[in-house]
Amino acid sequence: MTLSWMAWTWPTAIFFITIFALLIGMGVWEYAVPGGSPRVGILRFETTRGDRLFVSLLGSAFICLFWLGLVGPSLWWALALCLGYALCVFRWV
């Protein structure tokens, strides 16, 4: 499979496939357990699972941008940091 029609690389394709899979997974989770589990966390406003996914994706984007600006192009440690951040968001936000 060639991705040259859009000048994509495999890491870029994997990134967007992962985002798509997360959205599908959240849809299945919502279908299986409706309601979104709204709760008030450390931000002091009510969030649902979808809100927490959005906050974790947005925060992860900023973590990666700061990592690129301050450390360099190797993003493996930034990925680990993003996963830890997402776990903390889903646990406490």
Disulfide bonds with the S-S distance in Angstrom:
none
